[in-house]
Amino acid sequence: MNPDRRLVRTPLIGRCTGAALIGAVLLLAGCGKPQTPAPPPAAQVSVLSVAAKDAPVTFEFVGVTASSQQVEVRARVDGFLDERLYTEGSIVRQDDVMFKMDAKPFEAELDAAKAALAEQEARLWTAQANLKRVKPLARANAVSQKELDDAQGTVNAAAAAVEMAKADVQTAQLNLGYTTIEAPVTGVSSFARIQDGAYVNAQSGPLTYVAQIDPMWVDFSISEDEMLSLRRQMAEGSLRSPGEEKLDVEIVMADGSGYPETGKIFFRDANYSTETGTFLVRATFPNQDGTLRPGQFVRVRVKGAIRPDAILVPQQAVLQGAQGFFVWIVDAEGKAQVRNVEVGDWQGDNWFINKGLSAGDRVITEGLMRLAKGVPVNIVDKRADGAAGKAGEGEVRSAPAPSDEAAASGD
């Protein structure tokens, strides 16, 4: 092998190796250069344009139905109870016979009273006849003035005895009438507390009771905090009420059905109950068909009050984080932002917002789970009626739990 030729090939290999190394370095340098990330896609959302308007307010309470007049049926004379003439639990009309007592002793007392009256009337007749004979004799001075006075006194005493005998007859007739025990009012009867054949008197306790159900009362209570809050809101002007007598009261039955008649508030207890911490309020309802019965639990809805210039937001749009309640809004640049709010009462499917929003704000109502602060949004549904649901209707739903990022940005 020629040594000169070997020396010529060595520099060529060195130059090729050096070029490869330089190319690799340049390639690695190109891979390590930072690249600009692609912008996130716009979130698809539905928004609600906030509008301030007068909104009706519905207050809901738990109530209990009560008879407008519940009367105990008692015996008014002493005697034996012969029979019960009504069906327990049925509707009875006023003056319907409910019980019969043994009337024979009272019939005998009436006969005796009538006989005594006849006796006294006979004595009166005799005294009056004697007086007629004495008067002409007294004018002729054939008898003394004392005899005339005695005759007149006898007539007066006999007349008084007749009146007393008449009173005895009337008392005997009343006692005989009390052996027939009638319904004092029209209403629902209860079961008989005392059975047939028992000896009863005025101290024996009630035989039964009758509960009037038309009209029907509904009692509900307002706590002291609620009462003070309502008074403060009316004083501030954030709540307007037409007056208790003009408020409409509706009730919802245990199965969720609404009672067709509307009631009115007619009584509010002036005293605060220290036992329950509430004020008693009572409303009256017509109940001609007897749908309502005493002792039923119902939901009471009081309507008629107004919140002027109120802002309503759907409940699903209001979230809660570490810093309190907040909503997502769309700013002027079309990006999602967090807005802290102060919430008020729930109203059907909506929530009153006391502070934090103003007319014209665009609140995101759907697509909340895909949001992040500053993310552009694409509005696919927009409303401008100020509320997503009908006030006073629907069930209350809790707001969805916020994400960690939303909760952290809620300040």
C-alpha positions as CSV (number, residue, x, y, z in Angstrom):
1,M,0.0,0.0,0.0
2,N,1.2,3.4,-0.9
3,P,1.7,5.6,2.3
4,D,1.1,8.8,0.4
5,R,-2.3,7.6,-0.7
6,R,-3.4,6.8,2.9
7,L,-2.5,10.3,4.0
8,V,-4.7,11.8,1.3
9,R,-7.9,9.9,2.3
10,T,-7.7,10.8,6.1
11,P,-8.5,14.5,5.7
12,L,-11.5,13.7,3.5
13,I,-13.0,11.5,6.2
14,G,-12.4,14.1,8.8
15,R,-14.2,16.7,6.7
16,C,-17.2,14.5,6.2
17,T,-17.5,13.7,9.8
18,G,-17.3,17.4,10.7
19,A,-20.1,18.3,8.3
20,A,-22.4,15.6,9.8
21,L,-21.8,16.9,13.3
22,I,-22.6,20.4,12.3
23,G,-25.8,19.3,10.6
24,A,-26.9,17.4,13.7
25,V,-26.2,20.4,15.9
26,L,-28.3,22.6,13.6
27,L,-31.1,20.0,13.6
28,L,-31.1,19.8,17.4
29,A,-31.1,23.6,17.7
30,G,-34.1,23.8,15.4
31,C,-36.1,21.3,17.4
32,G,-35.5,23.1,20.7
33,K,-36.9,26.5,19.4
34,P,-40.2,27.5,21.4
35,Q,-43.4,27.4,19.3
36,T,-46.5,29.7,19.7
37,P,-49.5,27.5,21.0
38,A,-52.7,27.4,19.0
39,P,-55.5,29.5,20.5
40,P,-58.2,27.5,22.3
41,P,-61.5,27.0,20.4
42,A,-64.4,29.3,21.4
43,A,-66.8,27.8,23.9
44,Q,-70.4,27.4,22.8
45,V,-72.7,29.1,25.3
46,S,-76.1,30.5,25.9
47,V,-76.5,33.9,27.4
48,L,-79.2,36.0,29.1
49,S,-79.2,39.8,28.7
50,V,-80.1,41.1,32.1
51,A,-83.0,43.5,32.3
52,A,-84.4,45.2,35.4
53,K,-88.1,45.0,35.8
54,D,-90.9,44.7,38.3
55,A,-91.1,41.1,39.4
56,P,-93.9,39.4,41.3
57,V,-92.8,37.7,44.5
58,T,-94.2,34.5,46.0
59,F,-93.6,33.6,49.6
60,E,-94.0,29.9,50.6
61,F,-94.8,28.5,54.0
62,V,-96.0,25.2,55.5
63,G,-99.6,25.4,56.7
64,V,-102.2,23.3,58.4
65,T,-105.9,23.3,57.7
66,A,-108.3,24.0,60.5
67,S,-112.1,24.1,60.9
68,S,-113.5,27.6,60.9
69,Q,-115.9,26.5,63.7
70,Q,-115.5,23.3,65.8
71,V,-118.3,22.8,68.3
72,E,-118.5,20.2,71.0
73,V,-121.8,18.4,71.3
74,R,-122.7,17.9,75.0
75,A,-125.7,16.7,77.0
76,R,-127.6,19.6,78.7
77,V,-129.7,17.5,81.1
78,D,-129.0,14.4,83.2
79,G,-130.3,11.1,81.9
80,F,-129.6,7.9,79.9
81,L,-128.4,8.1,76.3
82,D,-130.9,6.0,74.3
83,E,-129.4,6.0,70.8
84,R,-127.0,7.6,68.3
85,L,-128.8,8.7,65.1
86,Y,-125.9,9.9,62.9
87,T,-123.2,8.1,61.0
88,E,-119.8,8.8,62.5
89,G,-117.6,10.9,60.2
90,S,-120.4,12.0,58.0
91,I,-121.5,15.4,57.0
92,V,-124.3,16.6,59.2
93,R,-126.5,19.7,58.7
94,Q,-127.4,22.2,61.3
95,D,-130.3,21.0,63.5
96,D,-130.0,17.4,62.4
97,V,-130.7,15.0,65.3
98,M,-127.5,13.3,66.5
99,F,-128.5,11.7,69.8
100,K,-131.7,10.8,71.7
101,M,-131.9,10.6,75.5
102,D,-134.6,8.8,77.6
103,A,-137.4,11.4,77.5
104,K,-139.9,9.7,79.9
105,P,-138.7,11.4,83.1
106,F,-138.8,14.8,81.4
107,E,-142.3,14.2,80.0
108,A,-143.5,13.4,83.5
109,E,-141.9,16.6,84.8
110,L,-143.7,18.6,82.1
111,D,-147.0,17.0,82.9
112,A,-146.5,17.9,86.6
113,A,-145.6,21.5,85.7
114,K,-148.7,21.8,83.6
115,A,-150.9,20.5,86.4
116,A,-149.3,23.0,88.8
117,L,-150.0,25.7,86.4
118,A,-153.6,24.7,86.1
119,E,-153.9,24.7,89.9
120,Q,-152.5,28.2,90.2
121,E,-154.7,29.5,87.4
122,A,-157.8,28.1,89.4
123,R,-156.7,29.9,92.5
124,L,-156.2,33.1,90.6
125,W,-159.8,32.8,89.1
126,T,-161.2,32.3,92.6
127,A,-159.3,35.3,94.0
128,Q,-160.4,37.5,91.2
129,A,-164.1,36.4,91.7
130,N,-163.8,37.2,95.4
131,L,-162.3,40.6,94.6
132,K,-165.3,41.4,92.3
133,R,-167.7,40.7,95.2
134,V,-165.8,42.7,97.7
135,K,-165.3,45.9,95.7
136,P,-169.1,46.9,95.6
137,L,-169.4,46.1,99.3
138,A,-166.4,48.3,100.1
139,R,-167.9,51.2,98.2
140,A,-171.1,50.8,100.2
141,N,-169.1,50.6,103.4
142,A,-170.5,47.1,104.0
143,V,-167.0,45.7,104.5
144,S,-163.9,47.2,105.9
145,Q,-161.0,48.5,103.8
146,K,-158.8,45.8,105.2
147,E,-161.0,43.1,103.6
148,L,-160.8,44.8,100.3
149,D,-157.0,45.0,100.6
150,D,-156.8,41.3,101.5
151,A,-158.8,40.4,98.5
152,Q,-156.6,42.4,96.2
153,G,-153.5,40.9,97.8
154,T,-154.9,37.4,97.2
155,V,-155.4,38.2,93.5
156,N,-151.9,39.6,93.2
157,A,-150.3,36.6,94.9
158,A,-152.3,34.1,92.8
159,A,-151.2,36.0,89.6
160,A,-147.6,35.7,90.6
161,A,-148.0,32.0,91.4
162,V,-149.4,31.6,87.9
163,E,-146.4,33.3,86.3
164,M,-144.1,31.0,88.3
165,A,-146.0,27.9,87.2
166,K,-145.7,29.1,83.6
167,A,-142.0,29.4,84.0
168,D,-141.8,25.9,85.5
169,V,-143.7,24.6,82.4
170,Q,-141.3,26.4,80.1
171,T,-138.3,24.9,81.9
172,A,-139.8,21.4,81.7
173,Q,-140.4,21.9,78.0
174,L,-136.8,23.0,77.5
175,N,-135.5,20.0,79.4
176,L,-137.7,17.7,77.4
177,G,-136.4,19.3,74.2
178,Y,-132.8,18.8,75.4
179,T,-133.2,15.1,75.3
180,T,-133.1,15.5,71.5
181,I,-129.5,16.5,70.8
182,E,-129.1,18.3,67.5
183,A,-126.1,19.4,65.4
184,P,-125.1,22.9,66.3
185,V,-123.5,23.7,62.9
186,T,-123.2,22.2,59.5
187,G,-119.9,20.2,59.2
188,V,-118.1,16.9,59.6
189,S,-119.0,14.8,62.6
190,S,-116.5,13.0,64.7
191,F,-116.9,9.6,66.4
192,A,-119.1,9.2,69.5
193,R,-117.2,9.5,72.8
194,I,-120.0,8.0,74.9
195,Q,-121.9,4.9,73.8
196,D,-125.6,4.2,73.9
197,G,-127.1,3.3,77.3
198,A,-124.6,5.4,79.3
199,Y,-125.7,7.9,81.9
200,V,-124.7,11.4,80.9
201,N,-124.9,14.9,82.3
202,A,-123.3,18.3,81.6
203,Q,-120.1,17.1,83.4
204,S,-119.7,13.9,81.4
205,G,-117.6,15.6,78.7
206,P,-118.5,16.0,75.0
207,L,-120.5,13.3,73.2
208,T,-118.8,14.2,70.0
209,Y,-117.9,17.3,68.0
210,V,-118.9,18.8,64.6
211,A,-116.3,20.7,62.6
212,Q,-117.5,23.3,60.1
213,I,-115.5,22.9,56.8
214,D,-117.0,25.7,54.7
215,P,-115.2,28.0,54.9
216,M,-111.9,26.3,55.9
217,W,-109.0,28.1,57.6
218,V,-105.4,27.5,56.9
219,D,-102.9,28.4,59.6
220,F,-99.2,29.2,58.8
221,S,-96.4,30.9,60.7
222,I,-93.9,33.6,59.9
223,S,-90.6,33.6,61.8
224,E,-89.4,36.7,63.6
225,D,-86.4,37.0,61.3
226,E,-88.7,36.8,58.2
227,M,-91.1,39.4,59.6
228,L,-88.3,41.8,60.4
229,S,-86.7,41.3,57.0
230,L,-90.0,42.0,55.2
231,R,-90.5,45.1,57.2
232,R,-87.0,46.3,56.4
233,Q,-87.4,45.6,52.7
234,M,-90.7,47.5,52.5
235,A,-89.1,50.4,54.3
236,E,-86.2,50.4,51.9
237,G,-88.5,50.2,48.9
238,S,-87.1,46.9,47.6
239,L,-90.5,45.3,48.2
240,R,-94.0,46.6,47.7
241,S,-97.1,45.0,49.2
242,P,-100.7,45.9,48.4
243,G,-101.7,45.1,52.0
244,E,-102.5,41.8,53.7
245,E,-106.2,42.0,52.7
246,K,-105.3,42.2,49.0
247,L,-102.7,39.4,49.0
248,D,-103.8,36.1,47.2
249,V,-103.1,32.9,49.0
250,E,-102.8,29.6,47.2
251,I,-102.3,26.1,48.7
252,V,-100.7,23.0,47.3
253,M,-101.9,19.6,48.5
254,A,-99.7,16.8,49.8
255,D,-99.7,15.1,46.4
256,G,-98.5,18.2,44.6
257,S,-101.9,19.2,43.2
258,G,-103.1,22.8,43.5
259,Y,-106.3,23.6,45.3
260,P,-108.6,25.4,42.8
261,E,-109.8,28.1,45.2
262,T,-107.9,31.2,46.2
263,G,-107.9,32.4,49.8
264,K,-107.4,35.7,51.7
265,I,-105.6,36.5,54.8
266,F,-108.0,37.8,57.5
267,F,-106.1,37.3,60.8
268,R,-102.6,37.8,62.1
269,D,-101.8,37.2,65.8
270,A,-100.5,40.3,67.5
271,N,-98.5,38.2,70.0
272,Y,-95.2,36.6,69.3
273,S,-95.1,32.9,70.3
274,T,-92.1,32.3,72.6
275,E,-92.5,28.6,72.1
276,T,-92.2,28.5,68.3
277,G,-90.5,31.8,67.6
278,T,-93.2,32.7,65.1
279,F,-96.3,34.8,64.4
280,L,-99.5,33.0,63.5
281,V,-101.2,34.0,60.2
282,R,-104.6,32.7,59.1
283,A,-106.2,32.6,55.7
284,T,-109.8,31.5,54.8
285,F,-110.7,29.4,51.8
286,P,-114.1,28.4,50.3
287,N,-114.6,24.7,50.6
288,Q,-118.1,23.9,49.3
289,D,-117.2,20.4,47.9
290,G,-115.4,19.4,51.2
291,T,-112.1,18.7,49.6
292,L,-110.2,20.2,52.6
293,R,-110.5,18.6,56.0
294,P,-109.1,19.8,59.3
295,G,-105.5,18.8,60.1
296,Q,-104.1,18.5,56.6
297,F,-100.6,19.7,55.9
298,V,-100.3,22.0,52.9
299,R,-97.8,24.3,51.2
300,V,-99.0,27.9,51.4
301,R,-98.0,30.4,48.6
302,V,-98.7,34.1,49.3
303,K,-98.8,36.2,46.1
304,G,-99.3,39.8,45.3
305,A,-96.1,41.5,46.5
306,I,-93.8,43.2,43.9
307,R,-90.0,43.7,43.8
308,P,-89.5,46.9,41.7
309,D,-86.6,47.0,39.2
310,A,-85.6,43.4,40.1
311,I,-82.9,41.4,38.4
312,L,-83.7,37.7,38.0
313,V,-81.1,35.1,36.9
314,P,-81.8,31.4,36.3
315,Q,-80.6,29.3,39.2
316,Q,-78.3,27.1,37.1
317,A,-76.3,30.3,36.1
318,V,-75.5,31.1,39.8
319,L,-72.4,29.2,41.1
320,Q,-70.8,29.2,44.5
321,G,-67.1,29.3,45.1
322,A,-64.6,30.0,48.0
323,Q,-65.4,33.7,47.8
324,G,-69.2,33.3,47.6
325,F,-71.7,33.4,44.8
326,F,-70.7,34.3,41.3
327,V,-71.8,34.2,37.6
328,W,-70.1,33.9,34.3
329,I,-70.6,36.9,32.0
330,V,-69.5,37.8,28.5
331,D,-67.4,41.0,28.4
332,A,-67.3,43.5,25.6
333,E,-64.5,41.5,23.9
334,G,-66.6,38.4,23.7
335,K,-64.6,36.6,26.5
336,A,-65.8,34.8,29.6
337,Q,-65.3,36.6,32.9
338,V,-66.3,36.0,36.5
339,R,-68.6,38.4,38.3
340,N,-69.3,38.2,42.1
341,V,-72.9,38.7,43.0
342,E,-75.1,39.0,46.1
343,V,-78.1,36.7,45.9
344,G,-81.5,37.2,47.4
345,D,-84.5,34.9,47.5
346,W,-85.3,32.0,45.1
347,Q,-88.3,32.6,42.9
348,G,-89.4,29.5,41.1
349,D,-86.5,28.6,38.7
350,N,-84.9,32.0,39.1
351,W,-82.7,33.8,41.7
352,F,-83.0,37.4,42.7
353,I,-79.7,39.2,42.4
354,N,-79.4,42.1,44.9
355,K,-75.9,43.3,43.9
356,G,-73.3,42.6,41.2
357,L,-75.3,42.8,38.0
358,S,-76.9,45.7,36.1
359,A,-79.1,46.0,33.1
360,G,-77.4,45.0,29.9
361,D,-74.9,42.5,31.4
362,R,-74.8,39.2,29.5
363,V,-74.9,36.3,31.9
364,I,-73.9,32.8,30.6
365,T,-76.7,30.3,31.4
366,E,-75.5,27.2,29.5
367,G,-72.1,25.8,28.7
368,L,-70.6,26.7,32.0
369,M,-68.5,23.5,32.4
370,R,-66.3,24.4,29.4
371,L,-65.4,28.0,30.6
372,A,-62.2,29.5,31.9
373,K,-61.4,33.1,32.7
374,G,-60.6,35.0,29.5
375,V,-61.7,32.2,27.1
376,P,-63.5,33.5,24.0
377,V,-67.1,32.3,23.7
378,N,-69.5,31.8,20.8
379,I,-73.0,32.7,21.7
380,V,-75.5,30.3,20.2
381,D,-78.6,31.3,22.1
382,K,-79.4,34.8,23.5
383,R,-82.4,35.9,25.5
384,A,-83.4,39.4,26.6
385,D,-86.4,38.8,28.8
386,G,-84.6,39.1,32.1
387,A,-85.5,35.6,33.4
388,A,-85.4,32.0,32.1
389,G,-88.4,30.7,33.8
390,K,-91.8,31.8,35.0
391,A,-91.6,33.4,38.4
392,G,-93.3,31.5,41.1
393,E,-93.4,28.2,39.2
394,G,-91.3,25.1,39.2
395,E,-89.1,23.5,41.9
396,V,-86.0,24.9,43.4
397,R,-82.8,23.4,42.0
398,S,-79.4,23.7,43.6
399,A,-76.6,25.2,41.5
400,P,-73.9,23.0,40.0
401,A,-70.6,22.8,41.8
402,P,-68.0,25.2,40.5
403,S,-64.6,24.0,39.0
404,D,-61.4,24.6,41.0
405,E,-60.3,27.3,38.5
406,A,-63.7,29.1,38.7
407,A,-63.7,28.9,42.5
408,A,-60.2,30.4,42.6
409,S,-61.1,33.2,40.3
410,G,-64.3,34.1,42.2
411,D,-62.6,36.9,44.1
